Amino acid sequence: MIAELGLAALWLAAALATLQLLGGALAQTERGGALAGVVRPVAVVQGLLVLVAFACLIYVFAVTDLSVKLVALNSHSMKPLIFKIAGAWGNHEGSMLLWVTVMGLAGGFVALIERRLPERTMLATLAGQAFVSLGFYAFLLIASNPFERLSPAPAEGQGLNPLLQDLGLAFHPPTLYLGYVGLSIAFSFAIGALVTREVGPAFARAMRPWVLGAWIFLTLGITAGSYWAYYELGWGGWWFWDPVENASLMPWLAATALLHSVSVLASRDALRIWTVMLGVVAFSMSMVGTFLVRSGILTSVHAFAVDPERGSFILALLAINIGSALVLFALRAGTVSEGERFAPISREGALVINNVLLCAILGIVLFGTLYPLLAEAMGAQVSVGPPYFNPMSALFALPMLLVLAVGPMLRWRRDTFARVGKALVIPAMLVVAMGIGLVVFAKVALLPFLGLAMGVGLAWASVLPLRGRNLRRLPLAVWGMVFAHFGIAVALIGMSSESAFSVEKLVAVEVGDTTQVGPWKVRLAGIEPIAGPNWTALEADLAVIYGTDGAPTQLTPQSRTFWAPPQNTAESALLTRWNGQLYAVLGGEADDGRWQLRLWWKPFVPLIWIGGVLIALGGLLALLGRVANDVRRGVASDRIADRREGQRELEESRS
């Protein structure tokens, strides 16, 4: 009954999305005003209905209703409850329903609160959102029904992929989807503005919170996914240039460029075409990622390998949504006025350079991700990995870091390098000093060398906008910029340190033996069998000591065996210090009774994820500052309107 309720709610939501599309589209005509009044309420109800559908899916997973095909294929009665619930979106159909749920709720929220745009533009925006949503509703209801029944119901489910039975599943996919859907709202705003030719500061101010929110969630999602892969897969790496990893990175790159453009348009009435174009490109990258993950053309740890027919459906959606947007952009771009002009040496000029470099990196990642697939379709096997991605991305990332250091110090409209040169002397000296130190005391490859030197300089330059200002009165948006740029420097130092100074050791030891990795002494004290709710494991007891003395600390890596579905996994153990992380993985037992251990010492590697959190925190501060400003403007506008209304009533009473 609950599954049927969820399916009925999904059909009703799809019907209301159709009504929302028709109402918003007809409202753009002279005779279509009759339906204009229903568009906003319909968007709100649609969001609530799809939320009901998703709640029903979570319920059937929580109670392990094996008469629902999706539950039987992806759950098991012995799983812990948290993984039963998270398993609702740890599969193809459930993840798509999560996507549509967030999209419906976001559209309803926009309809409920957004009052800054002209109503005609707002209705066109909601129609655009309904157009995108309808494609996903059709995909769910026609090709990927999450509530399909099984008859008879099996006695037990097949279980969830053991690699997904981790708290990362409860956090990583939802945050990414919130980011993707935030970009869908930005896309709809761009479509609405193009339809009504209302591309200006008001449009940018309405779009900006959604871009900021999407960027924050994408940053957190990528950061969480990187750490999840780092400790769960047992490979000791934090980024593999996996096509599905790239599928989340590409929207983030486009969203970063869009974030800068929309801020300039909102406050300075410039970069109008850039903003609209990037709004389309950012969501296009989300759609490309969706196609890569769900088309079945990739073999990845976290790709949904489904049948090609579903991939064809998503490819058709991609072509329709993005193709239509690009056609509209081509037809209307010439009607969008240029906006305010600015000198090349200005903050706007720096942001344009930054956007060009971000788009270049996006192009490199997109080409490197799709080229092997195209080559395979033509009968050739090509592998594209770090030897391509690292140097090619660095070719544009390094100048971007220079712009990132200088840009916030420049004035709007027009400036000179001579004015800001003195402030950049200390960052430049730090870059040179770090470079000399690395040459003298360490043998480091070129890219980590440049990353460490640039990271130290950028860290100092990122706080220069605070110089000489009253910190208590400083706008939250400025604090957000400082935190985000400082976070980039911190993450860059962590990435470069991990690449330059990591030590790896693969050994076979008996119980009682001691080995050395970096500054750590590691002794295998014992191996014990343990049991979990749906797995058994062999757990190593490692006594580790940092340096020459000190009390030993216990590490317990495991080799687990799951029985639903049958699979072996390596559960790593990590010990974090201020200067790095010890990483241990237990392997198998050799014929002579020795046990394989894989050990890493990774100096300053936690800075990668600390930097990611700082970047997201910067975005959050900026979002809070923008929302507070909008609220103050709204209150001020209401007061002015009340005064005008009072004055009018007074004049009428006198007359």
PAKOLDREN-995940 format. One line per field, with one value per residue (C-alpha): residue in one letter; x, y, z negated. Coordinates in nm, 2 decimals, always signed. Layout:
% PAKOLDREN-995940
type	(A	...) .
X	(X	...) .
Y	(Y	...) .
Z	(Z	...) .
% end
This chain:
% PAKOLDREN-995940
type	(M	I	A	E	L	G	L	A	A	L	W	L	A	A	A	L	A	T	L	Q	L	L	G	G	A	L	A	Q	T	E	R	G	G	A	L	A	G	V	V	R	P	V	A	V	V	Q	G	L	L	V	L	V	A	F	A	C	L	I	Y	V	F	A	V	T	D	L	S	V	K	L	V	A	L	N	S	H	S	M	K	P	L	I	F	K	I	A	G	A	W	G	N	H	E	G	S	M	L	L	W	V	T	V	M	G	L	A	G	G	F	V	A	L	I	E	R	R	L	P	E	R	T	M	L	A	T	L	A	G	Q	A	F	V	S	L	G	F	Y	A	F	L	L	I	A	S	N	P	F	E	R	L	S	P	A	P	A	E	G	Q	G	L	N	P	L	L	Q	D	L	G	L	A	F	H	P	P	T	L	Y	L	G	Y	V	G	L	S	I	A	F	S	F	A	I	G	A	L	V	T	R	E	V	G	P	A	F	A	R	A	M	R	P	W	V	L	G	A	W	I	F	L	T	L	G	I	T	A	G	S	Y	W	A	Y	Y	E	L	G	W	G	G	W	W	F	W	D	P	V	E	N	A	S	L	M	P	W	L	A	A	T	A	L	L	H	S	V	S	V	L	A	S	R	D	A	L	R	I	W	T	V	M	L	G	V	V	A	F	S	M	S	M	V	G	T	F	L	V	R	S	G	I	L	T	S	V	H	A	F	A	V	D	P	E	R	G	S	F	I	L	A	L	L	A	I	N	I	G	S	A	L	V	L	F	A	L	R	A	G	T	V	S	E	G	E	R	F	A	P	I	S	R	E	G	A	L	V	I	N	N	V	L	L	C	A	I	L	G	I	V	L	F	G	T	L	Y	P	L	L	A	E	A	M	G	A	Q	V	S	V	G	P	P	Y	F	N	P	M	S	A	L	F	A	L	P	M	L	L	V	L	A	V	G	P	M	L	R	W	R	R	D	T	F	A	R	V	G	K	A	L	V	I	P	A	M	L	V	V	A	M	G	I	G	L	V	V	F	A	K	V	A	L	L	P	F	L	G	L	A	M	G	V	G	L	A	W	A	S	V	L	P	L	R	G	R	N	L	R	R	L	P	L	A	V	W	G	M	V	F	A	H	F	G	I	A	V	A	L	I	G	M	S	S	E	S	A	F	S	V	E	K	L	V	A	V	E	V	G	D	T	T	Q	V	G	P	W	K	V	R	L	A	G	I	E	P	I	A	G	P	N	W	T	A	L	E	A	D	L	A	V	I	Y	G	T	D	G	A	P	T	Q	L	T	P	Q	S	R	T	F	W	A	P	P	Q	N	T	A	E	S	A	L	L	T	R	W	N	G	Q	L	Y	A	V	L	G	G	E	A	D	D	G	R	W	Q	L	R	L	W	W	K	P	F	V	P	L	I	W	I	G	G	V	L	I	A	L	G	G	L	L	A	L	L	G	R	V	A	N	D	V	R	R	G	V	A	S	D	R	I	A	D	R	R	E	G	Q	R	E	L	E	E	S	R	S) .
X	(+0.00	+0.28	+0.45	+0.13	+0.09	+0.44	+0.38	+0.04	+0.21	+0.48	+0.22	+0.03	+0.35	+0.43	+0.08	+0.12	+0.46	+0.29	+0.03	+0.31	+0.49	+0.17	+0.07	+0.41	+0.45	+0.10	+0.15	+0.41	+0.13	-0.13	-0.42	-0.26	-0.29	-0.58	-0.34	-0.07	-0.22	-0.20	+0.17	+0.32	+0.07	+0.11	+0.49	+0.45	+0.21	+0.42	+0.72	+0.51	+0.38	+0.73	+0.84	+0.56	+0.68	+1.04	+0.92	+0.73	+1.05	+1.25	+0.97	+0.97	+1.35	+1.34	+1.10	+1.27	+0.95	+1.09	+0.77	+0.92	+1.17	+1.41	+1.43	+1.48	+1.77	+1.94	+1.87	+1.88	+1.70	+2.03	+2.16	+2.18	+1.89	+2.11	+2.22	+1.87	+1.76	+2.07	+2.02	+1.71	+1.93	+2.23	+2.09	+1.98	+1.61	+1.63	+1.90	+1.69	+1.39	+1.61	+1.72	+1.36	+1.25	+1.51	+1.43	+1.06	+1.12	+1.36	+1.11	+0.83	+1.05	+1.14	+0.77	+0.69	+0.94	+1.09	+0.93	+1.22	+1.18	+0.90	+0.62	+0.64	+1.01	+0.93	+0.66	+0.90	+1.16	+0.91	+0.81	+1.17	+1.20	+0.89	+1.03	+1.35	+1.15	+0.91	+1.20	+1.31	+0.95	+0.91	+1.24	+1.13	+0.77	+0.86	+1.21	+1.30	+0.99	+1.12	+0.80	+0.77	+0.64	+0.78	+0.54	+0.61	+0.83	+1.17	+1.25	+1.55	+1.71	+2.03	+2.18	+2.37	+2.72	+2.94	+3.15	+2.84	+2.76	+2.93	+2.81	+2.95	+2.65	+2.43	+2.61	+2.79	+2.51	+2.25	+2.50	+2.60	+2.24	+2.16	+2.44	+2.32	+1.96	+2.07	+2.23	+1.90	+1.74	+2.02	+1.96	+1.58	+1.65	+1.88	+1.61	+1.34	+1.56	+1.64	+1.27	+1.16	+1.49	+1.53	+1.90	+2.01	+2.10	+1.76	+1.79	+2.14	+2.03	+1.75	+1.99	+2.29	+2.17	+2.09	+2.43	+2.60	+2.40	+2.47	+2.84	+2.85	+2.69	+2.90	+3.21	+3.10	+2.99	+3.32	+3.52	+3.32	+3.34	+3.71	+3.76	+3.52	+3.71	+4.04	+3.96	+3.71	+3.88	+4.21	+4.42	+4.56	+4.47	+4.23	+4.16	+4.19	+4.06	+3.79	+3.53	+3.26	+3.48	+3.52	+3.15	+3.11	+3.42	+3.30	+2.98	+3.19	+3.43	+3.14	+2.96	+3.27	+3.29	+2.92	+2.94	+3.19	+3.00	+2.66	+2.81	+2.96	+2.62	+2.43	+2.65	+2.81	+2.57	+2.85	+2.92	+2.56	+2.63	+2.89	+2.63	+2.36	+2.60	+2.76	+2.41	+2.35	+2.69	+2.69	+2.37	+2.48	+2.78	+2.54	+2.34	+2.66	+2.76	+2.41	+2.45	+2.80	+2.69	+2.37	+2.42	+2.62	+2.91	+3.14	+3.28	+3.35	+3.33	+3.04	+2.87	+2.53	+2.59	+2.24	+2.11	+2.19	+1.82	+1.81	+2.13	+1.97	+1.68	+1.91	+2.10	+1.78	+1.70	+2.04	+2.00	+1.65	+1.73	+2.07	+2.00	+1.68	+1.87	+2.16	+1.92	+1.74	+2.07	+2.18	+1.85	+1.84	+2.21	+2.21	+1.93	+2.11	+2.27	+2.64	+2.61	+2.86	+3.21	+3.53	+3.91	+4.12	+4.31	+4.02	+3.85	+3.60	+3.89	+4.05	+3.73	+3.70	+4.05	+3.96	+3.65	+3.84	+4.10	+3.83	+3.65	+3.98	+4.03	+3.67	+3.74	+4.05	+3.86	+3.57	+3.79	+4.00	+3.68	+3.50	+3.79	+3.85	+3.47	+3.48	+3.79	+3.64	+3.33	+3.57	+3.74	+4.05	+4.14	+4.28	+4.36	+4.36	+4.48	+4.70	+4.98	+4.74	+4.51	+4.78	+5.01	+4.73	+4.52	+4.82	+4.90	+4.59	+4.55	+4.88	+4.81	+4.46	+4.62	+4.82	+4.50	+4.33	+4.61	+4.60	+4.23	+4.07	+4.31	+4.21	+3.94	+3.62	+3.60	+3.97	+4.29	+4.67	+4.91	+5.14	+4.88	+4.86	+5.22	+5.34	+5.08	+5.20	+5.56	+5.53	+5.34	+5.60	+5.88	+5.71	+5.68	+6.05	+6.15	+5.95	+6.10	+6.45	+6.38	+6.24	+6.55	+6.79	+6.62	+6.40	+6.39	+6.04	+5.89	+5.79	+5.42	+5.43	+5.71	+5.50	+5.19	+5.37	+5.53	+5.21	+5.00	+5.21	+5.19	+4.82	+4.75	+4.90	+4.75	+4.40	+4.39	+4.52	+4.16	+4.12	+4.42	+4.33	+3.96	+3.72	+3.68	+3.36	+3.19	+3.33	+3.05	+3.01	+3.06	+3.42	+3.48	+3.34	+3.58	+3.88	+3.78	+3.72	+4.05	+4.24	+4.08	+4.20	+4.56	+4.52	+4.39	+4.67	+4.94	+4.78	+4.76	+5.12	+5.25	+5.08	+5.23	+5.58	+5.64	+5.42	+5.60	+5.45	+5.56	+5.42	+5.55	+5.48	+5.52	+5.46	+5.28	+5.53	+5.74	+5.81	+5.85	+5.92	+5.73	+5.84	+5.88	+5.65	+5.74	+5.46	+5.44	+5.18	+5.06	+4.80	+4.51	+4.16	+3.84	+3.54	+3.17	+2.95	+2.57	+2.61	+2.99	+3.28	+3.63	+3.99	+4.12	+4.48	+4.61	+4.89	+5.09	+5.24	+5.49	+5.58	+5.95	+6.19	+5.98	+5.63	+5.35	+5.22	+4.88	+4.65	+4.54	+4.29	+4.26	+4.02	+3.97	+3.59	+3.38	+3.02	+2.76	+2.48	+2.61	+2.92	+3.22	+3.56	+3.66	+3.96	+3.87	+4.16	+4.27	+4.40	+4.59	+4.59	+4.85	+4.90	+5.16	+5.00	+4.83	+4.93	+4.73	+4.72	+4.55	+4.55	+4.60	+4.59	+4.79	+5.08	+5.16	+5.43	+5.20	+5.30	+5.05	+5.05	+5.04	+5.03	+5.13	+5.15	+5.28	+5.11	+5.24	+4.98	+4.72	+4.43	+4.48	+4.31	+3.98	+4.02	+4.07	+3.75	+3.55	+3.70	+3.60	+3.25	+3.24	+3.35	+3.05	+2.82	+2.94	+2.89	+2.54	+2.44	+2.57	+2.38	+2.05	+2.09	+2.14	+1.84	+1.63	+1.74	+1.66	+1.32	+1.25	+1.37	+1.15	+0.85	+0.91	+0.93	+0.62	+0.43	+0.54	+0.43	+0.10	+0.05	+0.13	-0.12	-0.39	-0.32	-0.34	-0.67	-0.82	-0.73	-0.88) .
Y	(+0.00	+0.24	+0.17	+0.24	+0.56	+0.67	+0.58	+0.77	+1.08	+1.06	+1.05	+1.34	+1.54	+1.48	+1.59	+1.91	+1.97	+1.96	+2.21	+2.43	+2.42	+2.50	+2.78	+2.94	+2.92	+3.05	+3.34	+3.47	+3.52	+3.79	+3.55	+3.32	+3.52	+3.31	+3.03	+3.26	+3.26	+2.89	+2.84	+2.93	+2.72	+2.43	+2.44	+2.42	+2.13	+1.95	+1.97	+1.84	+1.54	+1.43	+1.46	+1.22	+0.98	+0.99	+0.94	+0.63	+0.49	+0.55	+0.37	+0.06	+0.04	+0.10	-0.19	-0.41	-0.46	-0.73	-0.72	-0.40	-0.50	-0.21	-0.31	-0.68	-0.59	-0.34	-0.43	-0.71	-0.76	-0.80	-0.45	-0.18	+0.06	+0.36	+0.17	+0.05	+0.42	+0.54	+0.25	+0.41	+0.64	+0.40	+0.27	+0.40	+0.45	+0.58	+0.83	+0.96	+1.00	+1.19	+1.41	+1.48	+1.53	+1.80	+1.96	+1.97	+2.11	+2.37	+2.48	+2.51	+2.71	+2.95	+2.99	+3.05	+3.32	+3.48	+3.82	+4.03	+3.95	+4.07	+3.82	+3.74	+3.64	+3.45	+3.24	+3.17	+3.05	+2.82	+2.69	+2.62	+2.43	+2.23	+2.15	+2.00	+1.82	+1.66	+1.48	+1.32	+1.23	+1.06	+0.87	+0.75	+0.65	+0.50	+0.35	+0.34	+0.29	+0.28	+0.13	-0.17	-0.48	-0.84	-1.13	-1.35	-1.16	-1.33	-1.46	-1.23	-0.94	-0.93	-0.66	-0.34	-0.32	-0.34	-0.05	+0.16	+0.04	+0.34	+0.67	+0.84	+0.71	+0.91	+1.23	+1.23	+1.17	+1.40	+1.69	+1.64	+1.62	+1.94	+2.10	+1.97	+2.08	+2.42	+2.45	+2.34	+2.64	+2.87	+2.72	+2.79	+3.15	+3.19	+3.05	+3.27	+3.58	+3.49	+3.44	+3.78	+3.96	+4.06	+3.99	+4.25	+4.30	+4.19	+3.86	+3.81	+3.89	+3.63	+3.37	+3.43	+3.25	+2.94	+2.94	+3.00	+2.72	+2.48	+2.56	+2.51	+2.17	+2.06	+2.16	+1.96	+1.67	+1.65	+1.69	+1.42	+1.19	+1.23	+1.14	+0.85	+0.70	+0.77	+0.56	+0.31	+0.18	+0.10	+0.24	+0.53	+0.79	+1.09	+1.15	+0.91	+1.12	+0.85	+0.96	+0.97	+1.19	+1.41	+1.42	+1.60	+1.82	+1.96	+2.12	+2.26	+2.43	+2.58	+2.68	+2.86	+3.06	+3.13	+3.24	+3.51	+3.63	+3.64	+3.84	+4.10	+4.13	+4.17	+4.44	+4.60	+4.53	+4.37	+4.02	+3.97	+3.73	+3.54	+3.49	+3.35	+3.13	+2.99	+2.92	+2.70	+2.54	+2.46	+2.26	+2.10	+1.96	+1.82	+1.65	+1.51	+1.37	+1.21	+1.05	+0.91	+0.76	+0.60	+0.51	+0.19	+0.31	+0.34	+0.08	+0.26	+0.20	+0.44	+0.43	+0.28	+0.02	+0.00	-0.11	+0.10	+0.18	+0.39	+0.56	+0.64	+0.80	+1.02	+1.11	+1.22	+1.43	+1.58	+1.67	+1.81	+2.02	+2.15	+2.17	+2.38	+2.61	+2.66	+2.74	+2.99	+3.14	+3.17	+3.34	+3.58	+3.65	+3.94	+4.11	+4.12	+4.45	+4.47	+4.61	+4.84	+4.85	+4.82	+4.84	+4.53	+4.60	+4.59	+4.34	+4.27	+4.21	+3.97	+3.78	+3.75	+3.60	+3.37	+3.25	+3.19	+2.98	+2.78	+2.71	+2.60	+2.35	+2.24	+2.17	+1.97	+1.76	+1.71	+1.61	+1.37	+1.21	+1.16	+1.09	+0.73	+0.66	+0.79	+0.60	+0.28	+0.33	+0.34	+0.02	+0.16	+0.13	+0.45	+0.52	+0.89	+0.94	+1.16	+1.19	+1.39	+1.56	+1.68	+1.88	+2.00	+2.13	+2.29	+2.47	+2.69	+2.64	+2.81	+3.14	+3.12	+3.11	+3.43	+3.60	+3.47	+3.64	+3.97	+4.01	+4.08	+4.36	+4.54	+4.81	+4.78	+4.95	+5.06	+5.02	+4.99	+4.71	+4.98	+5.06	+4.70	+4.60	+4.69	+4.47	+4.17	+4.19	+3.96	+3.69	+3.70	+3.67	+3.37	+3.20	+3.26	+3.15	+2.83	+2.75	+2.80	+2.58	+2.30	+2.32	+2.31	+2.06	+1.83	+1.67	+1.75	+1.71	+2.02	+2.02	+1.96	+2.22	+2.48	+2.39	+2.43	+2.76	+2.90	+2.77	+2.95	+3.28	+3.25	+3.18	+3.52	+3.70	+3.57	+3.76	+4.09	+4.22	+4.24	+4.48	+4.83	+4.75	+4.75	+4.37	+4.41	+4.60	+4.40	+4.25	+3.87	+3.84	+3.97	+3.72	+3.45	+3.54	+3.54	+3.20	+3.05	+3.17	+3.07	+2.73	+2.69	+2.76	+2.51	+2.24	+2.31	+2.28	+1.95	+1.81	+1.91	+1.77	+1.44	+1.41	+1.53	+1.36	+1.04	+0.72	+0.38	+0.04	-0.30	-0.57	-0.93	-0.97	-1.23	-1.15	-0.97	-0.83	-0.45	-0.24	+0.12	+0.36	+0.72	+0.83	+0.55	+0.21	-0.04	-0.37	-0.64	-0.74	-0.99	-1.10	-1.16	-1.27	-1.04	-1.03	-0.75	-0.73	-0.87	-0.94	-1.12	-0.99	-1.05	-0.75	-0.67	-0.52	-0.27	-0.10	+0.22	+0.46	+0.80	+0.88	+0.72	+0.71	+0.76	+0.53	+0.31	+0.38	+0.10	+0.08	-0.19	-0.24	-0.51	-0.75	-0.80	-1.06	-0.97	-1.24	-1.02	-0.98	-1.19	-0.96	-0.90	-0.54	-0.39	-0.15	+0.09	+0.23	+0.59	+0.78	+1.16	+1.39	+1.76	+1.69	+1.41	+1.08	+0.71	+0.48	+0.10	-0.17	-0.54	-0.79	-1.17	-1.44	-1.59	-1.96	-1.92	-1.76	-1.40	-1.12	-0.86	-0.50	-0.19	+0.12	+0.49	+0.80	+1.10	+1.44	+1.71	+1.51	+1.62	+1.98	+1.87	+1.81	+2.09	+2.32	+2.19	+2.26	+2.61	+2.68	+2.57	+2.78	+3.08	+3.01	+2.98	+3.31	+3.48	+3.33	+3.45	+3.79	+3.81	+3.69	+3.94	+4.22	+4.11	+4.10	+4.45	+4.58	+4.41	+4.57	+4.91	+4.88	+4.79	+5.09	+5.32	+5.16	+5.21	+5.57	+5.64	+5.46	+5.66	+5.99	+5.90	+5.82	+6.15	+6.35	+6.17	+6.25	+6.61	+6.63) .
Z	(+0.00	-0.08	+0.25	+0.44	+0.24	+0.34	+0.71	+0.71	+0.55	+0.82	+1.10	+0.95	+0.92	+1.28	+1.38	+1.18	+1.34	+1.68	+1.56	+1.42	+1.76	+1.96	+1.72	+1.72	+2.09	+2.17	+1.93	+2.17	+2.43	+2.44	+2.38	+2.13	+1.82	+1.68	+1.58	+1.44	+1.09	+1.05	+1.14	+0.80	+0.60	+0.84	+0.80	+0.42	+0.42	+0.68	+0.44	+0.15	+0.36	+0.47	+0.11	+0.01	+0.28	+0.15	-0.21	-0.09	+0.07	-0.25	-0.45	-0.23	-0.27	-0.64	-0.69	-0.42	-0.22	+0.01	+0.23	+0.38	+0.64	+0.56	+0.20	+0.28	+0.52	+0.29	-0.07	-0.33	-0.66	-0.85	-0.75	-1.02	-1.00	-0.89	-0.59	-0.51	-0.50	-0.31	-0.07	+0.05	+0.26	+0.29	+0.62	+0.96	+0.92	+0.56	+0.65	+0.94	+0.71	+0.46	+0.75	+0.85	+0.49	+0.43	+0.76	+0.68	+0.33	+0.47	+0.73	+0.47	+0.25	+0.53	+0.61	+0.25	+0.16	+0.47	+0.53	+0.67	+1.03	+1.26	+1.24	+1.61	+1.57	+1.26	+1.44	+1.73	+1.47	+1.31	+1.65	+1.73	+1.40	+1.48	+1.83	+1.68	+1.41	+1.65	+1.83	+1.50	+1.40	+1.74	+1.69	+1.35	+1.44	+1.78	+1.75	+1.38	+1.16	+0.80	+0.67	+0.90	+0.72	+0.72	+0.70	+0.52	+0.28	+0.22	-0.13	-0.16	+0.03	+0.22	+0.01	+0.07	+0.22	-0.09	+0.03	-0.01	-0.36	-0.52	-0.67	-0.36	-0.17	-0.41	-0.33	+0.00	+0.26	+0.10	+0.08	+0.44	+0.55	+0.36	+0.56	+0.89	+0.83	+0.72	+1.06	+1.22	+1.05	+1.18	+1.53	+1.50	+1.40	+1.70	+1.93	+1.78	+1.82	+2.18	+2.26	+2.12	+2.20	+1.84	+1.79	+1.53	+1.17	+1.04	+1.22	+1.08	+0.73	+0.75	+0.90	+0.67	+0.35	+0.55	+0.72	+0.38	+0.22	+0.51	+0.50	+0.12	+0.14	+0.44	+0.25	-0.06	+0.16	+0.35	+0.02	-0.15	+0.15	+0.17	-0.20	-0.17	+0.12	-0.06	-0.37	-0.23	+0.09	-0.08	+0.21	+0.01	+0.26	+0.24	+0.61	+0.90	+1.19	+1.21	+1.48	+1.21	+0.99	+1.29	+1.33	+1.00	+1.06	+1.39	+1.25	+0.96	+1.20	+1.40	+1.08	+0.95	+1.27	+1.26	+0.89	+0.97	+1.28	+1.11	+0.82	+1.06	+1.25	+0.92	+0.78	+1.09	+1.38	+1.59	+1.74	+1.85	+2.13	+1.92	+1.65	+1.87	+2.06	+1.75	+1.60	+1.90	+1.90	+1.53	+1.54	+1.87	+1.68	+1.42	+1.69	+1.85	+1.52	+1.48	+1.82	+1.74	+1.41	+1.53	+1.89	+1.83	+2.04	+1.74	+1.51	+1.18	+0.81	+0.78	+1.12	+1.16	+1.44	+1.59	+1.92	+2.24	+2.29	+1.98	+2.09	+2.42	+2.24	+2.03	+2.35	+2.51	+2.20	+2.22	+2.58	+2.53	+2.22	+2.32	+2.69	+2.63	+2.39	+2.64	+2.92	+2.70	+2.60	+2.97	+3.06	+2.76	+2.68	+2.94	+2.76	+2.42	+2.37	+2.28	+1.94	+1.77	+1.91	+1.71	+1.77	+1.82	+1.50	+1.25	+1.03	+1.30	+1.54	+1.29	+1.26	+1.64	+1.66	+1.38	+1.56	+1.88	+1.69	+1.51	+1.84	+1.99	+1.70	+1.75	+2.11	+2.02	+1.78	+2.01	+2.30	+2.08	+1.95	+2.28	+2.51	+2.39	+2.44	+2.79	+2.87	+2.73	+2.95	+3.25	+3.15	+2.97	+2.61	+2.46	+2.09	+1.98	+1.62	+1.40	+1.66	+1.87	+1.61	+1.37	+1.60	+1.83	+1.55	+1.38	+1.70	+1.63	+1.26	+1.17	+1.35	+1.20	+0.85	+0.94	+1.04	+0.72	+0.52	+0.70	+0.80	+0.45	+0.40	+0.72	+0.73	+0.93	+1.28	+1.30	+1.11	+1.16	+1.05	+0.90	+0.63	+0.51	+0.57	+0.22	+0.05	+0.26	+0.17	-0.14	+0.05	+0.33	+0.07	-0.09	+0.25	+0.31	-0.04	-0.01	+0.33	+0.19	-0.11	+0.10	+0.33	+0.04	-0.19	+0.02	+0.36	+0.49	+0.83	+1.03	+0.97	+0.59	+0.58	+0.75	+0.55	+0.21	+0.31	+0.46	+0.17	-0.10	+0.10	+0.16	-0.20	-0.29	+0.00	-0.08	-0.41	-0.26	-0.20	-0.58	-0.61	-0.75	-0.78	-1.07	-1.11	-1.32	-1.04	-0.76	-0.54	-0.57	-0.19	-0.23	-0.52	-0.29	-0.01	-0.25	-0.40	-0.06	+0.09	-0.23	-0.20	+0.15	+0.03	-0.26	-0.03	+0.23	-0.04	-0.15	+0.20	+0.28	-0.05	+0.00	+0.35	+0.25	-0.09	-0.12	-0.21	-0.12	-0.25	-0.16	-0.40	-0.51	-0.89	-1.16	-1.48	-1.70	-1.41	-1.38	-1.07	-1.00	-0.77	-0.77	-1.14	-1.26	-1.42	-1.35	-1.54	-1.46	-1.81	-1.69	-1.46	-1.60	-1.43	-1.50	-1.38	-1.27	-1.19	-0.83	-0.81	-0.97	-0.98	-1.07	-1.27	-1.31	-1.64	-1.54	-1.81	-1.65	-1.80	-1.65	-1.66	-1.90	-2.22	-2.35	-2.44	-2.16	-2.00	-1.87	-1.51	-1.40	-1.02	-0.92	-0.63	-0.61	-0.45	-0.37	-0.30	-0.15	+0.12	+0.09	+0.11	-0.07	-0.16	-0.33	-0.61	-0.66	-1.00	-1.02	-1.29	-1.25	-1.39	-1.34	-1.07	-0.88	-0.89	-0.93	-0.70	-0.75	-0.55	-0.63	-0.35	-0.34	-0.51	-0.31	-0.31	-0.56	-0.82	-0.76	-0.71	-0.44	-0.56	-0.35	-0.53	-0.43	-0.61	-0.44	-0.58	-0.60	-0.40	-0.63	-0.50	-0.17	-0.34	-0.60	-0.30	-0.14	-0.45	-0.47	-0.11	-0.18	-0.50	-0.29	-0.06	-0.36	-0.51	-0.17	-0.14	-0.49	-0.41	-0.09	-0.24	-0.53	-0.28	-0.08	-0.40	-0.49	-0.14	-0.16	-0.50	-0.38	-0.06	-0.27	-0.49	-0.19	-0.04	-0.37	-0.39	-0.04	-0.10	-0.42	-0.24	+0.04	-0.21	-0.39	-0.07	+0.02	-0.32	-0.28	+0.06) .
% end
